[in-house]
Amino acid sequence: MISSPPSPGRNEYPALELTLMVKPAHSQRRRTTYGLILAAGLGKRMFSQTVKLLHPLCGRPMILYPLDAISGLPVKKIFLVVGNQQREIRETVNRFRKKVEFVSQRRQLGTGHAVLQVRKHLEGRRGDLLIMNGDLPTLTTATLQNFLDFHRRLGAVASILSTQAEDPTGYGRIIRNYSGDVARIVEESDATSEEARTLEINSGTYLIDIAFLFQALKKISTRNRQGEYYLTDLVGILRREGKRVAAYRHPDSSEILGVNHRADLALALRVLRRRKCRALMLDGVTLLDPDNTYIDHDVEVGTDTVIYPGTHLEG
């Protein structure tokens, strides 16, 4: 179950402890932020003819949730890397968004290769690039803002949004050194048995200084079991160059675990439904049994309405 925060494990290094070590830098606060959402993959583990990010959650396509989250930040521009079924994704996003710049990844050669597709759009730019996967529908703007503030306070070249998971299966592991600093990220397929027991996982969300990002991307390779260009390899490269890499570990794993298959889809749906029910109740709507009430994201309900168990409100 991922609906409640897990208990601390042996790999726990509280992110908040690190924030006390560095005073906020005024120049860091003024840095420009760009956003990048990776949406080119098919999502093979969904076993569907529809690309994963177009599967509906609470009455709207999954891809719209991370777009909402990142749009709530002071970002200068948002890029969306598309590949599989890109025409359908473009049409879906364009119905709701006007300020997204699409970037095509014709061949899906890994997350590192996907990020390289925006290089020409960011050449000569200064600031940070917020990179996130498109399959994070429960991630909120508030968490991204906390992550951004953490990154700026530390003055790190790169920061990772992580969490402690009871079951880390399927995720890259955050490997720290004896001082508690991030040393590298190891993908599960390449992890040793000891590394695989690590409970701190990578959410696929990063903040990286643009000035160092594309220089480091030139050095990644496909020497791994998947034969892909891993964006996660940047951590080891930057560390070997003496650059600081930090990890902000979010305490609520249910918010930043991605959707890889239909069981994950059901868990994400439960989180989103609970948020919708809570928002309605705070606005003066009575729900007699919120756990058995199903209301879509865009549904509006008037004050003093009483909703009975088993009710479905869609559209």
C-alpha atoms as a printed R data frame, in Angstrom:
    type eleno elety resid chain resno       x      y       z
1   ATOM     1    CA   MET     A     1   0.000  0.000   0.000
2   ATOM     2    CA   ILE     A     2   1.291  3.486  -0.758
3   ATOM     3    CA   SER     A     3  -1.535  5.558   0.640
4   ATOM     4    CA   SER     A     4   0.264  6.363   3.898
5   ATOM     5    CA   PRO     A     5   3.853  7.563   4.425
6   ATOM     6    CA   PRO     A     6   6.293  4.726   5.159
7   ATOM     7    CA   SER     A     7   8.324  4.533   8.335
8   ATOM     8    CA   PRO     A     8  11.992  5.623   8.218
9   ATOM     9    CA   GLY     A     9  14.468  2.986   7.120
10  ATOM    10    CA   ARG     A    10  18.216  2.563   7.315
11  ATOM    11    CA   ASN     A    11  18.741  4.714   4.229
12  ATOM    12    CA   GLU     A    12  16.961  7.740   5.687
13  ATOM    13    CA   TYR     A    13  18.765 11.088   5.438
14  ATOM    14    CA   PRO     A    14  16.254 13.880   6.099
15  ATOM    15    CA   ALA     A    15  16.357 16.521   3.405
16  ATOM    16    CA   LEU     A    16  15.504 19.260   5.893
17  ATOM    17    CA   GLU     A    17  18.762 18.719   7.749
18  ATOM    18    CA   LEU     A    18  20.665 19.676   4.611
19  ATOM    19    CA   THR     A    19  18.759 22.942   4.206
20  ATOM    20    CA   LEU     A    20  20.203 24.250   7.456
21  ATOM    21    CA   MET     A    21  23.759 23.995   6.193
22  ATOM    22    CA   VAL     A    22  23.552 26.699   3.540
23  ATOM    23    CA   LYS     A    23  22.177 30.221   3.791
24  ATOM    24    CA   PRO     A    24  19.775 31.300   1.040
25  ATOM    25    CA   ALA     A    25  21.547 32.987  -1.836
26  ATOM    26    CA   HIS     A    26  19.788 36.108  -3.084
27  ATOM    27    CA   SER     A    27  21.081 35.591  -6.627
28  ATOM    28    CA   GLN     A    28  19.739 32.033  -6.657
29  ATOM    29    CA   ARG     A    29  16.210 33.259  -5.899
30  ATOM    30    CA   ARG     A    30  16.118 35.335  -9.073
31  ATOM    31    CA   ARG     A    31  17.076 32.466 -11.363
32  ATOM    32    CA   THR     A    32  14.799 31.647 -14.285
33  ATOM    33    CA   THR     A    33  13.049 28.268 -14.309
34  ATOM    34    CA   TYR     A    34  11.978 26.337 -17.405
35  ATOM    35    CA   GLY     A    35   9.769 23.250 -17.333
36  ATOM    36    CA   LEU     A    36  10.112 19.987 -19.248
37  ATOM    37    CA   ILE     A    37   7.638 17.089 -19.173
38  ATOM    38    CA   LEU     A    38   8.655 13.761 -20.710
39  ATOM    39    CA   ALA     A    39   5.660 12.323 -22.567
40  ATOM    40    CA   ALA     A    40   7.125 10.313 -25.440
41  ATOM    41    CA   GLY     A    41   6.827  6.764 -24.111
42  ATOM    42    CA   LEU     A    42   4.081  4.291 -24.907
43  ATOM    43    CA   GLY     A    43   3.715  2.747 -21.449
44  ATOM    44    CA   LYS     A    44   4.074 -0.904 -22.421
45  ATOM    45    CA   ARG     A    45   3.117 -2.204 -18.980
46  ATOM    46    CA   MET     A    46  -0.379 -0.765 -19.432
47  ATOM    47    CA   PHE     A    47  -1.012 -3.373 -22.187
48  ATOM    48    CA   SER     A    48  -3.126 -0.871 -24.065
49  ATOM    49    CA   GLN     A    49  -3.415  0.475 -27.593
50  ATOM    50    CA   THR     A    50  -3.751  3.932 -26.037
51  ATOM    51    CA   VAL     A    51  -0.597  5.685 -24.893
52  ATOM    52    CA   LYS     A    52  -0.384  5.705 -21.101
53  ATOM    53    CA   LEU     A    53  -0.647  9.471 -20.606
54  ATOM    54    CA   LEU     A    54  -4.025  9.626 -22.339
55  ATOM    55    CA   HIS     A    55  -5.666  7.187 -19.932
56  ATOM    56    CA   PRO     A    56  -8.398  8.996 -17.963
57  ATOM    57    CA   LEU     A    57  -8.227  9.821 -14.268
58  ATOM    58    CA   CYS     A    58 -11.215 11.500 -12.623
59  ATOM    59    CA   GLY     A    59 -12.637 12.394 -16.002
60  ATOM    60    CA   ARG     A    60  -9.544 13.907 -17.635
61  ATOM    61    CA   PRO     A    61  -6.403 12.567 -19.374
62  ATOM    62    CA   MET     A    62  -3.455 11.810 -17.103
63  ATOM    63    CA   ILE     A    63  -1.089 14.200 -18.897
64  ATOM    64    CA   LEU     A    64  -3.123 17.225 -17.770
65  ATOM    65    CA   TYR     A    65  -2.293 16.694 -14.098
66  ATOM    66    CA   PRO     A    66   1.493 17.213 -14.310
67  ATOM    67    CA   LEU     A    67   0.828 20.121 -16.669
68  ATOM    68    CA   ASP     A    68  -1.405 21.701 -14.032
69  ATOM    69    CA   ALA     A    69   1.216 21.134 -11.338
70  ATOM    70    CA   ILE     A    70   4.078 22.698 -13.259
71  ATOM    71    CA   SER     A    71   1.911 25.537 -14.604
72  ATOM    72    CA   GLY     A    72   1.365 26.739 -11.050
73  ATOM    73    CA   LEU     A    73   5.068 27.584 -10.726
74  ATOM    74    CA   PRO     A    74   6.798 30.738 -11.987
75  ATOM    75    CA   VAL     A    75   8.193 28.960 -15.060
76  ATOM    76    CA   LYS     A    76   9.119 30.947 -18.162
77  ATOM    77    CA   LYS     A    77   8.224 28.209 -20.639
78  ATOM    78    CA   ILE     A    78   7.033 24.588 -20.566
79  ATOM    79    CA   PHE     A    79   8.323 22.032 -23.071
80  ATOM    80    CA   LEU     A    80   6.557 18.729 -23.703
81  ATOM    81    CA   VAL     A    81   8.587 15.944 -25.342
82  ATOM    82    CA   VAL     A    82   6.255 13.740 -27.392
83  ATOM    83    CA   GLY     A    83   6.787 10.582 -29.422
84  ATOM    84    CA   ASN     A    84   4.273  7.740 -29.392
85  ATOM    85    CA   GLN     A    85   0.798  8.889 -30.485
86  ATOM    86    CA   GLN     A    86   2.059 12.448 -30.445
87  ATOM    87    CA   ARG     A    87  -0.774 13.715 -32.632
88  ATOM    88    CA   GLU     A    88  -3.334 12.555 -30.074
89  ATOM    89    CA   ILE     A    89  -1.321 14.045 -27.191
90  ATOM    90    CA   ARG     A    90  -0.925 17.364 -29.006
91  ATOM    91    CA   GLU     A    91  -4.660 17.555 -29.695
92  ATOM    92    CA   THR     A    92  -5.519 16.715 -26.095
93  ATOM    93    CA   VAL     A    93  -3.122 19.262 -24.604
94  ATOM    94    CA   ASN     A    94  -4.078 21.993 -27.064
95  ATOM    95    CA   ARG     A    95  -7.693 21.736 -25.956
96  ATOM    96    CA   PHE     A    96  -6.648 22.827 -22.477
97  ATOM    97    CA   ARG     A    97  -3.292 24.601 -22.804
98  ATOM    98    CA   LYS     A    98  -1.970 27.395 -25.001
99  ATOM    99    CA   LYS     A    99   1.592 27.948 -23.770
100 ATOM   100    CA   VAL     A   100   3.137 24.498 -24.167
101 ATOM   101    CA   GLU     A   101   5.917 24.060 -26.725
102 ATOM   102    CA   PHE     A   102   5.997 20.548 -28.202
103 ATOM   103    CA   VAL     A   103   9.306 18.850 -28.960
104 ATOM   104    CA   SER     A   104   9.340 15.609 -30.948
105 ATOM   105    CA   GLN     A   105  11.454 12.586 -30.015
106 ATOM   106    CA   ARG     A   106  11.313 10.424 -33.119
107 ATOM   107    CA   ARG     A   107  13.193  7.506 -31.564
108 ATOM   108    CA   GLN     A   108  12.751  6.636 -27.919
109 ATOM   109    CA   LEU     A   109  16.319  5.998 -26.783
110 ATOM   110    CA   GLY     A   110  15.892  6.776 -23.105
111 ATOM   111    CA   THR     A   111  15.247  9.705 -20.791
112 ATOM   112    CA   GLY     A   112  18.658 11.252 -21.397
113 ATOM   113    CA   HIS     A   113  18.024 11.249 -25.138
114 ATOM   114    CA   ALA     A   114  14.574 12.789 -24.554
115 ATOM   115    CA   VAL     A   115  16.063 15.732 -22.662
116 ATOM   116    CA   LEU     A   116  18.608 16.280 -25.430
117 ATOM   117    CA   GLN     A   117  15.755 17.066 -27.800
118 ATOM   118    CA   VAL     A   118  15.224 20.454 -26.107
119 ATOM   119    CA   ARG     A   119  18.862 21.499 -26.303
120 ATOM   120    CA   LYS     A   120  18.392 23.814 -29.281
121 ATOM   121    CA   HIS     A   121  15.508 25.536 -27.474
122 ATOM   122    CA   LEU     A   122  17.636 26.304 -24.403
123 ATOM   123    CA   GLU     A   123  21.022 27.114 -25.908
124 ATOM   124    CA   GLY     A   124  22.386 30.293 -24.383
125 ATOM   125    CA   ARG     A   125  19.707 30.342 -21.669
126 ATOM   126    CA   ARG     A   126  20.557 30.631 -17.991
127 ATOM   127    CA   GLY     A   127  18.627 29.166 -15.104
128 ATOM   128    CA   ASP     A   128  17.287 25.787 -14.053
129 ATOM   129    CA   LEU     A   129  15.336 23.162 -15.951
130 ATOM   130    CA   LEU     A   130  12.616 21.352 -14.015
131 ATOM   131    CA   ILE     A   131  12.286 17.904 -15.573
132 ATOM   132    CA   MET     A   132   9.456 15.551 -14.684
133 ATOM   133    CA   ASN     A   133   7.785 12.464 -16.067
134 ATOM   134    CA   GLY     A   134   4.301 12.781 -17.482
135 ATOM   135    CA   ASP     A   135   3.004  9.855 -15.421
136 ATOM   136    CA   LEU     A   136   2.931 11.708 -12.090
137 ATOM   137    CA   PRO     A   137  -0.746 12.697 -11.803
138 ATOM   138    CA   THR     A   138  -0.814 13.151  -8.012
139 ATOM   139    CA   LEU     A   139   2.206 15.473  -7.763
140 ATOM   140    CA   THR     A   140   1.132 18.937  -6.594
141 ATOM   141    CA   THR     A   141   2.317 22.459  -7.299
142 ATOM   142    CA   ALA     A   142   3.007 22.932  -3.579
143 ATOM   143    CA   THR     A   143   5.457 20.029  -3.527
144 ATOM   144    CA   LEU     A   144   7.202 21.276  -6.676
145 ATOM   145    CA   GLN     A   145   7.515 24.733  -5.110
146 ATOM   146    CA   ASN     A   146   9.058 23.232  -1.960
147 ATOM   147    CA   PHE     A   147  11.426 21.254  -4.164
148 ATOM   148    CA   LEU     A   148  12.404 24.396  -6.072
149 ATOM   149    CA   ASP     A   149  12.985 26.342  -2.832
150 ATOM   150    CA   PHE     A   150  15.131 23.488  -1.489
151 ATOM   151    CA   HIS     A   151  17.229 23.437  -4.677
152 ATOM   152    CA   ARG     A   152  17.794 27.190  -4.600
153 ATOM   153    CA   ARG     A   153  18.687 27.288  -0.895
154 ATOM   154    CA   LEU     A   154  21.370 24.672  -1.312
155 ATOM   155    CA   GLY     A   155  22.758 26.154  -4.514
156 ATOM   156    CA   ALA     A   156  23.120 22.639  -5.942
157 ATOM   157    CA   VAL     A   157  23.891 22.057  -9.609
158 ATOM   158    CA   ALA     A   158  21.249 19.309  -9.642
159 ATOM   159    CA   SER     A   159  18.530 18.175  -7.248
160 ATOM   160    CA   ILE     A   160  16.343 15.072  -7.265
161 ATOM   161    CA   LEU     A   161  12.841 14.650  -5.861
162 ATOM   162    CA   SER     A   162  12.832 11.339  -4.007
163 ATOM   163    CA   THR     A   163  10.728  9.433  -1.513
164 ATOM   164    CA   GLN     A   164  10.964  6.448   0.818
165 ATOM   165    CA   ALA     A   165   8.855  3.577  -0.512
166 ATOM   166    CA   GLU     A   166   7.759  0.449   1.308
167 ATOM   167    CA   ASP     A   167   7.999 -1.405  -2.000
168 ATOM   168    CA   PRO     A   168  10.639  0.172  -4.292
169 ATOM   169    CA   THR     A   169  10.104 -2.360  -7.085
170 ATOM   170    CA   GLY     A   170  10.394 -0.811 -10.519
171 ATOM   171    CA   TYR     A   171  12.142  2.390  -9.443
172 ATOM   172    CA   GLY     A   172  15.697  3.661  -9.592
173 ATOM   173    CA   ARG     A   173  17.409  3.688  -6.193
174 ATOM   174    CA   ILE     A   174  19.052  6.741  -4.618
175 ATOM   175    CA   ILE     A   175  22.500  5.710  -3.429
176 ATOM   176    CA   ARG     A   176  24.057  7.957  -0.798
177 ATOM   177    CA   ASN     A   177  27.579  7.984   0.614
178 ATOM   178    CA   TYR     A   178  28.484  7.720   4.295
179 ATOM   179    CA   SER     A   179  28.000 11.487   4.717
180 ATOM   180    CA   GLY     A   180  24.427 11.237   3.469
181 ATOM   181    CA   ASP     A   181  25.142 12.990   0.169
182 ATOM   182    CA   VAL     A   182  23.745 11.625  -3.091
183 ATOM   183    CA   ALA     A   183  26.392  9.581  -4.879
184 ATOM   184    CA   ARG     A   184  24.435  8.166  -7.812
185 ATOM   185    CA   ILE     A   185  21.116  6.734  -8.991
186 ATOM   186    CA   VAL     A   186  21.008  3.073  -9.946
187 ATOM   187    CA   GLU     A   187  18.229  1.744 -12.172
188 ATOM   188    CA   GLU     A   188  16.642 -1.413 -10.799
189 ATOM   189    CA   SER     A   189  17.733 -3.558 -13.744
190 ATOM   190    CA   ASP     A   190  21.372 -2.578 -13.088
191 ATOM   191    CA   ALA     A   191  21.292 -2.668  -9.267
192 ATOM   192    CA   THR     A   192  23.201 -5.171  -7.146
193 ATOM   193    CA   SER     A   193  21.247 -7.155  -4.569
194 ATOM   194    CA   GLU     A   194  22.391 -4.744  -1.850
195 ATOM   195    CA   GLU     A   195  21.487 -1.639  -3.876
196 ATOM   196    CA   ALA     A   196  18.078 -3.119  -4.663
197 ATOM   197    CA   ARG     A   197  17.294 -3.222  -0.923
198 ATOM   198    CA   THR     A   198  17.564  0.585  -0.753
199 ATOM   199    CA   LEU     A   199  14.153  2.091  -0.027
200 ATOM   200    CA   GLU     A   200  14.796  5.649  -1.208
201 ATOM   201    CA   ILE     A   201  13.661  5.913  -4.811
202 ATOM   202    CA   ASN     A   202  13.909  8.370  -7.673
203 ATOM   203    CA   SER     A   203  10.587  9.953  -8.718
204 ATOM   204    CA   GLY     A   204  11.889 11.029 -12.127
205 ATOM   205    CA   THR     A   205  11.703 14.721 -11.178
206 ATOM   206    CA   TYR     A   206  14.848 16.868 -11.323
207 ATOM   207    CA   LEU     A   207  16.059 20.451 -11.166
208 ATOM   208    CA   ILE     A   208  19.295 20.955 -13.097
209 ATOM   209    CA   ASP     A   209  21.365 24.034 -13.889
210 ATOM   210    CA   ILE     A   210  21.085 24.460 -17.661
211 ATOM   211    CA   ALA     A   211  24.729 25.549 -17.921
212 ATOM   212    CA   PHE     A   212  25.882 22.093 -16.775
213 ATOM   213    CA   LEU     A   213  23.023 19.936 -18.054
214 ATOM   214    CA   PHE     A   214  23.879 19.545 -21.724
215 ATOM   215    CA   GLN     A   215  27.623 19.363 -21.103
216 ATOM   216    CA   ALA     A   216  27.043 16.387 -18.830
217 ATOM   217    CA   LEU     A   217  24.522 14.770 -21.204
218 ATOM   218    CA   LYS     A   218  27.286 14.460 -23.803
219 ATOM   219    CA   LYS     A   219  29.045 12.030 -21.472
220 ATOM   220    CA   ILE     A   220  26.265  9.520 -20.857
221 ATOM   221    CA   SER     A   221  26.358  6.189 -22.676
222 ATOM   222    CA   THR     A   222  24.156  3.170 -23.359
223 ATOM   223    CA   ARG     A   223  26.319  0.755 -21.357
224 ATOM   224    CA   ASN     A   224  23.454 -0.680 -19.333
225 ATOM   225    CA   ARG     A   225  21.022 -3.591 -19.583
226 ATOM   226    CA   GLN     A   226  18.377 -1.515 -21.339
227 ATOM   227    CA   GLY     A   227  20.789 -0.095 -23.898
228 ATOM   228    CA   GLU     A   228  19.364  3.394 -23.328
229 ATOM   229    CA   TYR     A   229  20.657  6.854 -22.446
230 ATOM   230    CA   TYR     A   230  19.719  7.223 -18.783
231 ATOM   231    CA   LEU     A   231  19.155 10.723 -17.469
232 ATOM   232    CA   THR     A   232  19.991  9.292 -14.051
233 ATOM   233    CA   ASP     A   233  23.626  8.832 -15.147
234 ATOM   234    CA   LEU     A   234  24.003 12.607 -14.850
235 ATOM   235    CA   VAL     A   235  24.222 12.283 -11.073
236 ATOM   236    CA   GLY     A   236  27.385 10.183 -11.146
237 ATOM   237    CA   ILE     A   237  28.921 12.371 -13.868
238 ATOM   238    CA   LEU     A   238  28.306 15.600 -11.954
239 ATOM   239    CA   ARG     A   239  29.580 14.082  -8.717
240 ATOM   240    CA   ARG     A   240  32.818 12.959 -10.379
241 ATOM   241    CA   GLU     A   241  33.274 16.526 -11.577
242 ATOM   242    CA   GLY     A   242  32.939 17.796  -8.022
243 ATOM   243    CA   LYS     A   243  29.462 19.292  -8.485
244 ATOM   244    CA   ARG     A   244  26.897 19.189  -5.717
245 ATOM   245    CA   VAL     A   245  23.841 16.972  -6.195
246 ATOM   246    CA   ALA     A   246  21.072 17.027  -3.592
247 ATOM   247    CA   ALA     A   247  17.895 15.019  -2.979
248 ATOM   248    CA   TYR     A   248  14.696 16.407  -1.498
249 ATOM   249    CA   ARG     A   249  12.903 13.427   0.001
250 ATOM   250    CA   HIS     A   250   9.169 14.014   0.122
251 ATOM   251    CA   PRO     A   251   7.496 12.318   3.121
252 ATOM   252    CA   ASP     A   252   4.292 11.275   1.289
253 ATOM   253    CA   SER     A   253   5.171  8.564  -1.205
254 ATOM   254    CA   SER     A   254   1.615  8.396  -2.543
255 ATOM   255    CA   GLU     A   255   2.083 11.815  -4.116
256 ATOM   256    CA   ILE     A   256   5.170 11.155  -6.181
257 ATOM   257    CA   LEU     A   257   4.972  7.528  -7.224
258 ATOM   258    CA   GLY     A   258   4.418  7.223 -10.955
259 ATOM   259    CA   VAL     A   259   1.826  5.225 -12.876
260 ATOM   260    CA   ASN     A   260   3.517  2.257 -14.522
261 ATOM   261    CA   HIS     A   261   0.606 -0.176 -14.838
262 ATOM   262    CA   ARG     A   262  -3.117 -0.354 -14.182
263 ATOM   263    CA   ALA     A   263  -2.733 -1.148 -10.492
264 ATOM   264    CA   ASP     A   264  -0.822  2.132 -10.118
265 ATOM   265    CA   LEU     A   265  -3.576  3.843 -12.104
266 ATOM   266    CA   ALA     A   266  -6.143  2.686  -9.535
267 ATOM   267    CA   LEU     A   267  -3.990  3.953  -6.643
268 ATOM   268    CA   ALA     A   268  -3.573  7.356  -8.297
269 ATOM   269    CA   LEU     A   269  -7.309  7.520  -8.946
270 ATOM   270    CA   ARG     A   270  -8.001  6.907  -5.277
271 ATOM   271    CA   VAL     A   271  -5.699  9.770  -4.247
272 ATOM   272    CA   LEU     A   272  -7.302 12.181  -6.724
273 ATOM   273    CA   ARG     A   273 -10.828 11.210  -5.672
274 ATOM   274    CA   ARG     A   274 -10.015 11.791  -2.021
275 ATOM   275    CA   ARG     A   275  -8.671 15.254  -2.849
276 ATOM   276    CA   LYS     A   276 -11.786 16.121  -4.815
277 ATOM   277    CA   CYS     A   277 -14.094 14.968  -2.010
278 ATOM   278    CA   ARG     A   278 -12.111 16.897   0.593
279 ATOM   279    CA   ALA     A   279 -12.173 20.067  -1.530
280 ATOM   280    CA   LEU     A   280 -15.951 19.829  -1.886
281 ATOM   281    CA   MET     A   281 -16.448 19.255   1.822
282 ATOM   282    CA   LEU     A   282 -14.305 22.279   2.647
283 ATOM   283    CA   ASP     A   283 -16.526 24.290   0.281
284 ATOM   284    CA   GLY     A   284 -19.696 23.378   2.151
285 ATOM   285    CA   VAL     A   285 -20.819 20.123   0.526
286 ATOM   286    CA   THR     A   286 -21.846 17.215   2.767
287 ATOM   287    CA   LEU     A   287 -20.532 13.789   1.735
288 ATOM   288    CA   LEU     A   288 -22.026 11.100   3.943
289 ATOM   289    CA   ASP     A   289 -19.386  8.565   2.947
290 ATOM   290    CA   PRO     A   290 -16.436 10.111   1.043
291 ATOM   291    CA   ASP     A   291 -14.714  6.743   0.581
292 ATOM   292    CA   ASN     A   292 -17.666  5.537  -1.472
293 ATOM   293    CA   THR     A   293 -18.377  8.710  -3.431
294 ATOM   294    CA   TYR     A   294 -16.939  9.149  -6.931
295 ATOM   295    CA   ILE     A   295 -16.717 12.670  -8.350
296 ATOM   296    CA   ASP     A   296 -14.763 13.784 -11.429
297 ATOM   297    CA   HIS     A   297 -12.167 16.545 -11.293
298 ATOM   298    CA   ASP     A   298 -14.190 19.202 -13.133
299 ATOM   299    CA   VAL     A   299 -17.568 18.595 -11.479
300 ATOM   300    CA   GLU     A   300 -19.005 21.567  -9.574
301 ATOM   301    CA   VAL     A   301 -21.381 21.053  -6.626
302 ATOM   302    CA   GLY     A   302 -23.371 23.753  -4.838
303 ATOM   303    CA   THR     A   303 -23.111 24.607  -1.143
304 ATOM   304    CA   ASP     A   304 -25.355 22.622   1.244
305 ATOM   305    CA   THR     A   305 -25.734 19.765  -1.214
306 ATOM   306    CA   VAL     A   306 -25.896 16.363   0.496
307 ATOM   307    CA   ILE     A   307 -24.307 13.490  -1.449
308 ATOM   308    CA   TYR     A   308 -25.103  9.901  -0.513
309 ATOM   309    CA   PRO     A   309 -22.787  6.861  -0.689
310 ATOM   310    CA   GLY     A   310 -22.405  5.205  -4.085
311 ATOM   311    CA   THR     A   311 -22.944  8.447  -5.993
312 ATOM   312    CA   HIS     A   312 -21.052  8.924  -9.291
313 ATOM   313    CA   LEU     A   313 -20.806 12.459 -10.701
314 ATOM   314    CA   GLU     A   314 -19.029 12.588 -14.051
315 ATOM   315    CA   GLY     A   315 -18.249 15.089 -16.774
